[in-house]
Amino acid sequence: MMKEKVLIKKNLITKHLKNSKVKIVGYTY
């Protein structure tokens, strides 16, 4: 359960970063 949540979170973060590479500087990941 916890591992799945972590994986989903990582996937969402990577997706978000890929979608907004220009705004990466503003994020604290």
C-alpha positions in Angstrom: 0.0 0.0 0.0 2.7 2.5 1.0 5.0 1.5 -1.8 2.2 1.9 -4.3 1.4 5.4 -3.0 5.0 6.4 -3.3 5.2 5.1 -6.8 2.1 7.0 -7.8 3.4 10.2 -6.2 6.7 9.8 -8.1 4.9 9.2 -11.4 2.7 12.3 -10.8 5.8 14.4 -10.0 7.8 13.2 -13.0 4.7 13.8 -15.2 4.3 17.3 -13.8 8.0 18.1 -14.3 7.9 16.8 -17.9 4.8 18.8 -18.7 6.3 22.0 -17.3 10.0 21.9 -17.8 10.1 25.7 -18.1 8.7 26.1 -14.6 11.1 23.6 -13.0 13.1 26.4 -11.4 10.0 27.4 -9.3 9.6 23.9 -7.8 11.3 22.4 -4.8 11.5 18.8 -5.8 
